[in-house]
């Protein structure tokens, strides 16, 4: 059965590391590194909370520091991360879980419980390039400039820590959800409250042959050409999509890039079994009731709002698109028809308003905004951008007249697979699976350097 998972589905469940008994899990598990990127005070609180205890905080590079540190500081931080990974292994901080999935239940702030399944995927079955028809596909455009610092960490790392979440379109709940009724019969690996309002998480070891067989059959059915063609109304010339990247697009792209570089130097017999060929992920059913898609808002720093808004109008009018903007006191009840008009509220200092476009060139409003912003930022290198969750963060960071924030609308999650199959990857940062504190926390690890496979 283990071999069938690998050969038929590109899934490896041979080895996962979890913190051993005695390690404070509430200090060990830290939120994804690409969260709170404009709030260094969040990461300062985490650092104080962790103190000198073992923690994944010491194994990641919080992206809040990417633009705040010099090249030498970043180099030193990366070297420290790689060294600490090896020290944690040498110090025996982990227990190894073999030939098993890990079934995860994550209770988020709404009180709902999101269900997941942890395993590693074959990077040979993933392609983030435009127009890809690989079994695992990106859901947003990959920004190649964002990969180098991530690559610098992974290419010399002995461990990987996932905040990658893959999605499966399983309307019959055939793969993950049946495990909920088996919890009392399988081994519980951990159960604790996550730091800084992250809710509660539990993990269970799934290695029973009958359960493994059911997971295999469920995924094999979803992968089949017949199921794929009927579900999405496409002919047999279109290759099936099984897993779509919901969170961690750039982290998975980093793993892929590192593997492509590494395998050039490997003999053929090592390419099939090298641990870096795989990447650890958590799988979630897109139909999970606790999984909510949230918009990712845009904030522009160090710019004059009037100049930017005028540039928006010139940009689209030069392309024959009717558009405009206006200031308004109440932006809370603004509605837009996604088919015929996009309306996007903005906040800058004490002023609020909205931009609008008739007969937009893009299906969703984030495409309309990002197409313009890419052009504006290329012509204004002194202007910075950040992508944030939650209206309150936009209001806080845009209280200054020098900043302007745009509030985007949520995407219908049921449209994701159909859109990716029909149109390819969405504009980057099109949606978020929950708010910041609901993101995946680093918890489980996996060895990716053969020297440490001992």
RODO-2510 file (C-alpha; in nm, 4 decimals, decimal comma):
residues 454
     n   res          X          Y          Z
     1     x     0,0000     0,0000     0,0000
     2     x     0,2850     0,2428     0,0828
     3     x     0,4386     0,1729    -0,2589
     4     x     0,1035     0,2253    -0,4335
     5     x     0,0640     0,5696    -0,2770
     6     x     0,4020     0,6698    -0,4145
     7     x     0,3708     0,5118    -0,7588
     8     x     0,0050     0,5920    -0,8347
     9     x    -0,0447     0,9229    -0,6512
    10     x     0,3022     1,0669    -0,5911
    11     x     0,2478     1,0569    -0,2134
    12     x     0,5193     0,9679     0,0381
    13     x     0,4222     0,8845     0,3971
    14     x     0,7461     0,7112     0,4948
    15     x     0,8675     0,9602     0,7564
    16     x     0,7508     1,2662     0,9507
    17     x     0,9102     1,4209     1,2587
    18     x     0,7129     1,5627     1,5508
    19     x     0,8486     1,7240     1,8698
    20     x     0,9194     1,4647     2,1369
    21     x     0,7493     1,4590     2,4763
    22     x     0,8773     1,7300     2,7075
    23     x     0,8991     2,0064     2,4473
    24     x     0,6494     2,2883     2,5051
    25     x     0,4317     2,2635     2,1970
    26     x     0,2665     2,5994     2,2606
    27     x     0,6114     2,7577     2,2177
    28     x     0,7281     2,5197     1,9476
    29     x     0,4509     2,5881     1,6935
    30     x     0,4760     2,9264     1,5182
    31     x     0,2557     3,0750     1,2462
    32     x     0,3568     3,0832     0,8772
    33     x     0,6526     3,3099     0,8027
    34     x     0,4608     3,5150     0,5436
    35     x     0,2067     3,6482     0,7945
    36     x     0,2119     3,9847     0,9769
    37     x     0,4714     4,1173     0,7314
    38     x     0,3954     4,4803     0,8237
    39     x     0,3727     4,4162     1,1978
    40     x     0,7188     4,3503     1,3458
    41     x     0,5635     4,3900     1,6895
    42     x     0,3820     4,0562     1,6375
    43     x     0,7096     3,8728     1,5813
    44     x     0,8747     4,0559     1,8706
    45     x     0,5993     3,9235     2,0990
    46     x     0,6519     3,5720     1,9640
    47     x     1,0260     3,5999     2,0265
    48     x     0,9679     3,7023     2,3883
    49     x     0,7117     3,4284     2,4370
    50     x     0,9450     3,1583     2,3030
    51     x     1,2523     3,2774     2,4900
    52     x     1,5183     3,0076     2,4999
    53     x     1,2808     2,7141     2,4460
    54     x     1,3063     2,4933     2,1331
    55     x     1,0804     2,6492     1,8699
    56     x     1,0182     2,6532     1,4978
    57     x     1,0717     3,0294     1,5269
    58     x     1,4436     2,9471     1,5179
    59     x     1,3982     2,7363     1,2029
    60     x     1,2207     2,9918     0,9817
    61     x     1,2824     3,3362     0,8343
    62     x     0,9848     3,5636     0,9192
    63     x     0,9353     3,7705     0,6062
    64     x     0,8767     4,0846     0,8095
    65     x     1,2576     4,1074     0,8226
    66     x     1,3289     4,0549     0,4522
    67     x     1,3166     4,4260     0,3688
    68     x     1,4376     4,5422     0,7097
    69     x     1,7718     4,3632     0,7214
    70     x     2,0915     4,4143     0,5244
    71     x     2,2330     4,1439     0,2990
    72     x     2,4867     4,0487     0,5644
    73     x     2,2174     4,0285     0,8334
    74     x     2,0012     3,8058     0,6135
    75     x     2,2977     3,5829     0,5343
    76     x     2,3775     3,5468     0,9040
    77     x     2,0130     3,4713     0,9854
    78     x     1,9966     3,1985     0,7191
    79     x     2,3214     3,0413     0,8384
    80     x     2,1850     3,0397     1,1933
    81     x     1,8611     2,8754     1,0769
    82     x     2,0469     2,5959     0,8965
    83     x     2,2763     2,5419     1,1946
    84     x     1,9868     2,5291     1,4406
    85     x     1,8051     2,2688     1,2296
    86     x     2,1059     2,0384     1,2597
    87     x     2,1376     2,1090     1,6320
    88     x     1,7719     2,0195     1,6914
    89     x     1,8250     1,6870     1,5138
    90     x     2,1479     1,6158     1,6985
    91     x     1,9860     1,7031     2,0320
    92     x     1,7143     1,4454     1,9753
    93     x     1,4202     1,6874     1,9816
    94     x     1,2075     1,4725     1,7490
    95     x     1,0148     1,1477     1,7377
    96     x     0,9826     0,9870     1,3951
    97     x     0,6417     0,8761     1,2651
    98     x     0,6848     0,6174     0,9904
    99     x     0,4565     0,4910     0,7134
   100     x     0,1660     0,7035     0,8329
   101     x    -0,0520     0,9981     0,7447
   102     x    -0,1222     1,2502     1,0178
   103     x    -0,4896     1,3433     1,0473
   104     x    -0,5244     1,7004     1,1772
   105     x    -0,8138     1,8853     1,3364
   106     x    -0,7679     2,2599     1,3725
   107     x    -1,0287     2,4584     1,5663
   108     x    -1,0254     2,8197     1,4433
   109     x    -1,1649     3,1338     1,6031
   110     x    -1,5131     3,0810     1,4558
   111     x    -1,5350     2,7640     1,6643
   112     x    -1,5425     2,5442     1,3547
   113     x    -1,2951     2,2594     1,3077
   114     x    -1,0934     2,2348     0,9855
   115     x    -0,9785     1,8841     0,8946
   116     x    -0,6510     1,8061     0,7220
   117     x    -0,4201     1,5244     0,6180
   118     x    -0,0403     1,5576     0,6334
   119     x     0,1937     1,3836     0,3873
   120     x     0,4664     1,4584     0,1322
   121     x     0,4075     1,5066    -0,2421
   122     x     0,6309     1,4282    -0,5370
   123     x     0,7663     1,7537    -0,6834
   124     x     0,7971     1,5839    -1,0226
   125     x     0,4155     1,6047    -1,0368
   126     x     0,4085     1,9800    -0,9692
   127     x     0,4748     2,2575    -1,2182
   128     x     0,4163     2,6243    -1,1344
   129     x     0,4835     2,7530    -1,4872
   130     x     0,2074     2,9318    -1,6777
   131     x    -0,0334     2,6945    -1,8527
   132     x     0,0742     2,3905    -1,6518
   133     x    -0,1451     2,0809    -1,6578
   134     x     0,0402     1,8955    -1,3841
   135     x    -0,1359     1,6835    -1,1217
   136     x    -0,0479     1,9494    -0,8601
   137     x    -0,0949     2,3095    -0,9756
   138     x    -0,0367     2,6603    -0,8492
   139     x    -0,3465     2,8726    -0,7932
   140     x    -0,1676     3,2065    -0,8225
   141     x     0,1091     3,3516    -1,0352
   142     x     0,4563     3,2820    -0,8995
   143     x     0,6773     3,5855    -0,8406
   144     x     1,0248     3,4569    -0,9210
   145     x     1,1861     3,7458    -0,7300
   146     x     1,0346     3,6104    -0,4089
   147     x     1,2096     3,2736    -0,4383
   148     x     1,5836     3,3496    -0,3834
   149     x     1,5769     3,4033    -0,0034
   150     x     1,3617     3,0935     0,0383
   151     x     1,5955     2,8946    -0,1867
   152     x     1,8971     3,0089     0,0158
   153     x     1,7395     2,8542     0,3260
   154     x     1,6176     2,5274     0,1733
   155     x     1,9163     2,4423    -0,0471
   156     x     2,1360     2,3857     0,2601
   157     x     1,8663     2,2807     0,5052
   158     x     1,8526     1,9385     0,6682
   159     x     1,4855     1,9895     0,7594
   160     x     1,1740     2,1219     0,5928
   161     x     0,8823     2,2732     0,7825
   162     x     0,5581     2,3068     0,5886
   163     x     0,3060     2,5854     0,5915
   164     x     0,1872     2,4622     0,2508
   165     x    -0,1802     2,3693     0,2316
   166     x    -0,3085     2,1829    -0,0720
   167     x    -0,6750     2,1657    -0,1651
   168     x    -0,8705     1,8721    -0,3028
   169     x    -1,2132     1,9059    -0,4668
   170     x    -1,3941     1,6235    -0,2871
   171     x    -1,7666     1,7103    -0,2677
   172     x    -1,8526     1,3631    -0,1361
   173     x    -1,6027     1,3962     0,1526
   174     x    -1,4504     1,0603     0,0670
   175     x    -1,0878     1,1110     0,1706
   176     x    -1,0323     1,3149     0,4881
   177     x    -1,3654     1,3460     0,6649
   178     x    -1,4231     0,9720     0,7340
   179     x    -1,1225     0,9792     0,9692
   180     x    -1,3167     1,1916     1,2187
   181     x    -1,5228     0,8920     1,3257
   182     x    -1,2061     0,6840     1,3786
   183     x    -1,0298     0,9170     1,6232
   184     x    -1,0980     0,7008     1,9253
   185     x    -0,9316     0,4021     1,7580
   186     x    -0,6095     0,5660     1,6390
   187     x    -0,3147     0,7130     1,8258
   188     x    -0,3312     1,0795     1,9254
   189     x     0,0052     1,2458     1,8651
   190     x    -0,0594     1,5934     2,0051
   191     x    -0,3327     1,8235     2,1346
   192     x    -0,2720     2,1818     2,2479
   193     x    -0,3647     2,5483     2,2074
   194     x    -0,1657     2,7436     1,9506
   195     x     0,0016     3,0682     2,0536
   196     x    -0,1228     3,4206     1,9836
   197     x    -0,4886     3,3326     1,9223
   198     x    -0,4267     3,0483     1,6785
   199     x    -0,6964     2,8222     1,8212
   200     x    -0,6570     2,4534     1,9045
   201     x    -0,4908     2,1710     1,7099
   202     x    -0,4905     1,7918     1,7385
   203     x    -0,3002     1,5328     1,5373
   204     x    -0,3580     1,1578     1,4957
   205     x    -0,1416     0,8855     1,3438
   206     x    -0,3125     0,7038     1,0547
   207     x    -0,1384     0,3754     0,9717
   208     x    -0,4188     0,1180     0,9855
   209     x    -0,4208    -0,0766     0,6572
   210     x    -0,7956    -0,0471     0,6105
   211     x    -0,7905     0,3294     0,6602
   212     x    -0,4923     0,3670     0,4291
   213     x    -0,6723     0,1661     0,1625
   214     x    -0,9813     0,3879     0,1849
   215     x    -0,7696     0,7034     0,1512
   216     x    -0,5946     0,5510    -0,1484
   217     x    -0,9188     0,4566    -0,3239
   218     x    -1,0718     0,7991    -0,2602
   219     x    -0,7763     0,9865    -0,4068
   220     x    -0,7375     0,7412    -0,6948
   221     x    -1,1007     0,7991    -0,7907
   222     x    -1,0633     1,1783    -0,7778
   223     x    -0,7509     1,1515    -0,9940
   224     x    -0,9157     0,9346    -1,2614
   225     x    -0,9637     1,0833    -1,6068
   226     x    -1,3307     0,9849    -1,6090
   227     x    -1,4083     1,1594    -1,2778
   228     x    -1,2112     1,4673    -1,3811
   229     x    -1,3757     1,4996    -1,7239
   230     x    -1,7295     1,4578    -1,5909
   231     x    -1,6821     1,6909    -1,2912
   232     x    -1,5423     1,9828    -1,4900
   233     x    -1,6993     1,9225    -1,8303
   234     x    -1,3699     1,8858    -2,0163
   235     x    -1,2625     1,6287    -2,2734
   236     x    -1,0094     1,3540    -2,2192
   237     x    -0,7284     1,5581    -2,3730
   238     x    -0,7125     1,7683    -2,0545
   239     x    -0,4897     1,6179    -1,7875
   240     x    -0,6441     1,5758    -1,4405
   241     x    -0,5871     1,8248    -1,1600
   242     x    -0,5902     1,6521    -0,8208
   243     x    -0,4306     1,9026    -0,5832
   244     x    -0,4433     2,2838    -0,6033
   245     x    -0,2098     2,4909    -0,3873
   246     x    -0,4239     2,6872    -0,1426
   247     x    -0,1540     2,8363     0,0817
   248     x     0,2218     2,8419     0,0400
   249     x     0,2416     2,8757    -0,3393
   250     x     0,5895     3,0262    -0,3166
   251     x     0,7110     2,7782    -0,0580
   252     x     0,6169     2,4866    -0,2831
   253     x     0,7729     2,6670    -0,5796
   254     x     1,0896     2,7013    -0,3717
   255     x     1,0961     2,3288    -0,3004
   256     x     1,0461     2,2598    -0,6712
   257     x     1,3254     2,4987    -0,7726
   258     x     1,5668     2,3456    -0,5218
   259     x     1,4845     1,9960    -0,6421
   260     x     1,5329     2,0899    -1,0082
   261     x     1,8767     2,2319    -0,9228
   262     x     1,9751     1,9391    -0,7039
   263     x     1,8737     1,6564    -0,9334
   264     x     2,1107     1,7786    -1,2054
   265     x     2,3993     1,6528    -0,9908
   266     x     2,2413     1,3213    -0,8857
   267     x     2,2898     0,9814    -1,0473
   268     x     1,9711     0,8265    -1,1833
   269     x     1,9312     0,5750    -0,9011
   270     x     1,9314     0,8537    -0,6380
   271     x     1,6766     1,0743    -0,8144
   272     x     1,3897     0,8375    -0,7369
   273     x     1,4586     0,8105    -0,3653
   274     x     1,6175     1,1396    -0,2632
   275     x     1,4091     1,2967     0,0171
   276     x     1,4315     1,6467    -0,1354
   277     x     1,2252     1,5198    -0,4283
   278     x     0,9246     1,5474    -0,1961
   279     x     0,7676     1,8327    -0,0001
   280     x     0,5580     1,8065     0,3155
   281     x     0,2055     1,9499     0,2874
   282     x    -0,1326     1,9486     0,4578
   283     x    -0,4315     1,8552     0,2419
   284     x    -0,7730     2,0153     0,3058
   285     x    -1,1020     1,9533     0,1271
   286     x    -1,2159     2,2756    -0,0373
   287     x    -1,5696     2,1839     0,0731
   288     x    -1,4731     2,1779     0,4422
   289     x    -1,7262     2,4038     0,6174
   290     x    -1,4515     2,5519     0,8373
   291     x    -1,2472     2,6588     0,5349
   292     x    -1,3337     3,0162     0,4439
   293     x    -1,1786     3,2217     0,1674
   294     x    -1,0844     3,5710     0,2766
   295     x    -0,9701     3,8572     0,0526
   296     x    -0,6115     3,9781     0,0653
   297     x    -0,6058     4,3566     0,0697
   298     x    -0,3358     4,5820    -0,0800
   299     x    -0,1567     4,8678     0,0925
   300     x     0,0700     5,1125    -0,0914
   301     x     0,3255     5,2941     0,1235
   302     x     0,4999     5,6256     0,0572
   303     x     0,2710     5,7496    -0,2165
   304     x     0,0278     6,0350    -0,2768
   305     x    -0,3242     5,8969    -0,3056
   306     x    -0,4367     6,1519    -0,5637
   307     x    -0,1381     6,0773    -0,7849
   308     x    -0,2021     5,7042    -0,7669
   309     x    -0,5761     5,7333    -0,8314
   310     x    -0,5203     5,9604    -1,1301
   311     x    -0,2658     5,7102    -1,2638
   312     x    -0,5276     5,4351    -1,2297
   313     x    -0,7730     5,6292    -1,4453
   314     x    -0,5099     5,7099    -1,7114
   315     x    -0,3927     5,3479    -1,7157
   316     x    -0,7330     5,1986    -1,7952
   317     x    -0,8633     5,4778    -2,0168
   318     x    -0,5552     5,4361    -2,2358
   319     x    -0,6705     5,0778    -2,2838
   320     x    -1,0210     5,1775    -2,3829
   321     x    -1,1788     5,0860    -2,0490
   322     x    -1,4337     5,3123    -1,8809
   323     x    -1,3235     5,3766    -1,5235
   324     x    -1,2969     5,6366    -1,2478
   325     x    -1,2824     5,7030    -0,8758
   326     x    -1,4645     5,9115    -0,6205
   327     x    -1,4415     5,9936    -0,2527
   328     x    -1,7258     5,8767    -0,0273
   329     x    -1,7911     5,8775     0,3469
   330     x    -1,9540     5,5328     0,3605
   331     x    -1,7672     5,2492     0,1898
   332     x    -1,9063     4,9656     0,4008
   333     x    -2,2022     4,8860     0,1771
   334     x    -2,0452     4,9202    -0,1648
   335     x    -2,1456     4,6366    -0,3974
   336     x    -2,0006     4,5368    -0,7331
   337     x    -2,1298     4,3149    -1,0124
   338     x    -1,8303     4,0967    -1,0881
   339     x    -1,9466     4,0370    -1,4459
   340     x    -2,0076     4,3951    -1,5556
   341     x    -1,8387     4,6243    -1,3044
   342     x    -1,5658     4,6171    -1,0411
   343     x    -1,5877     4,8574    -0,7478
   344     x    -1,2990     4,8583    -0,4986
   345     x    -1,3086     5,0739    -0,1815
   346     x    -0,9975     5,2554    -0,0609
   347     x    -0,8753     5,4257     0,2577
   348     x    -0,6105     5,6958     0,2823
   349     x    -0,5679     5,9091     0,5936
   350     x    -0,9055     6,0536     0,6891
   351     x    -1,0487     5,9996     0,3396
   352     x    -1,2336     5,7025     0,1950
   353     x    -1,3766     5,6275    -0,1469
   354     x    -1,3723     5,3749    -0,4279
   355     x    -1,2333     5,3086    -0,7735
   356     x    -1,4527     5,1529    -1,0425
   357     x    -1,4201     4,9861    -1,3828
   358     x    -1,7021     4,9068    -1,6269
   359     x    -1,6818     4,5892    -1,8379
   360     x    -1,3575     4,4826    -1,6676
   361     x    -1,0830     4,2939    -1,8499
   362     x    -1,0563     4,0421    -1,5654
   363     x    -1,3033     3,8027    -1,4024
   364     x    -1,2281     3,9068    -1,0439
   365     x    -1,1566     4,2473    -0,8929
   366     x    -0,8096     4,1537    -0,7706
   367     x    -0,7072     4,1039    -1,1339
   368     x    -0,8269     4,4542    -1,2226
   369     x    -0,6351     4,6121    -0,9345
   370     x    -0,3156     4,4067    -0,9578
   371     x    -0,2765     4,4625    -1,3336
   372     x    -0,2621     4,8362    -1,2679
   373     x    -0,0484     4,8100    -0,9528
   374     x     0,2198     4,6048    -1,1274
   375     x     0,2579     4,8824    -1,3812
   376     x     0,2452     5,1611    -1,1221
   377     x     0,5061     4,9992    -0,8985
   378     x     0,7416     4,9418    -1,1898
   379     x     0,7275     5,3154    -1,2679
   380     x     0,7490     5,4225    -0,9018
   381     x     1,0273     5,2203    -0,7338
   382     x     1,0083     5,4260    -0,4121
   383     x     0,6531     5,3041    -0,3476
   384     x     0,6221     4,9846    -0,1414
   385     x     0,3335     4,7370    -0,1322
   386     x     0,2132     4,4873     0,1248
   387     x    -0,0621     4,2260     0,1206
   388     x    -0,2633     4,2054     0,4425
   389     x    -0,5631     4,0296     0,5963
   390     x    -0,8487     4,2060     0,7701
   391     x    -1,0078     4,5496     0,7243
   392     x    -0,8841     4,6645     1,0641
   393     x    -0,5194     4,6238     0,9575
   394     x    -0,5828     4,8373     0,6485
   395     x    -0,7489     5,1048     0,8619
   396     x    -0,4581     5,1009     1,1083
   397     x    -0,1795     5,1173     0,8502
   398     x    -0,3566     5,3700     0,6254
   399     x    -0,4271     5,6313     0,8905
   400     x    -0,1443     5,8298     0,7300
   401     x    -0,2003     6,0346     0,4135
   402     x     0,1193     5,8780     0,2746
   403     x    -0,0410     5,5337     0,2537
   404     x    -0,3461     5,4050     0,0664
   405     x    -0,5207     5,0713     0,1140
   406     x    -0,7590     4,8891    -0,1199
   407     x    -1,0252     4,6546     0,0220
   408     x    -1,0952     4,3588    -0,2046
   409     x    -1,3946     4,1266    -0,2052
   410     x    -1,3827     3,7564    -0,1101
   411     x    -1,3630     3,4903    -0,3797
   412     x    -1,6187     3,2083    -0,4027
   413     x    -1,4125     2,9020    -0,3112
   414     x    -1,6325     2,6696    -0,5182
   415     x    -1,5059     2,8441    -0,8329
   416     x    -1,1354     2,7855    -0,7651
   417     x    -1,0747     2,4504    -0,9352
   418     x    -1,2892     2,5372    -1,2381
   419     x    -1,1090     2,8706    -1,2769
   420     x    -0,7596     2,7197    -1,2509
   421     x    -0,8506     2,4449    -1,5001
   422     x    -1,0034     2,6923    -1,7473
   423     x    -0,7802     2,9982    -1,7087
   424     x    -0,4677     2,8836    -1,5264
   425     x    -0,3235     3,0491    -1,2155
   426     x    -0,5018     3,3522    -1,0695
   427     x    -0,3300     3,6860    -1,0040
   428     x    -0,1003     3,6565    -0,7051
   429     x    -0,2515     3,7037    -0,3611
   430     x    -0,6044     3,6594    -0,4976
   431     x    -0,7421     3,4952    -0,1848
   432     x    -0,6502     3,3731     0,1592
   433     x    -0,7710     3,0574     0,3298
   434     x    -0,8893     3,2219     0,6484
   435     x    -0,7478     3,5210     0,8312
   436     x    -0,3879     3,5502     0,9466
   437     x    -0,4255     3,3678     1,2807
   438     x    -0,5992     3,0782     1,1023
   439     x    -0,2986     2,9998     0,8847
   440     x    -0,0999     2,6831     0,9246
   441     x     0,1462     2,6791     1,2125
   442     x     0,4832     2,5083     1,1775
   443     x     0,4698     2,1879     1,3785
   444     x     0,5764     1,8728     1,1945
   445     x     0,9106     1,8480     1,0136
   446     x     1,0788     1,6201     0,7631
   447     x     1,4421     1,5348     0,6894
   448     x     1,5489     1,6364     0,3388
   449     x     1,9271     1,5951     0,3645
   450     x     2,0545     1,2368     0,3243
   451     x     2,3386     1,2935     0,5742
   452     x     2,0710     1,3123     0,8434
   453     x     1,8806     1,0047     0,7324
   454     x     2,0391     0,7890     0,9971
***
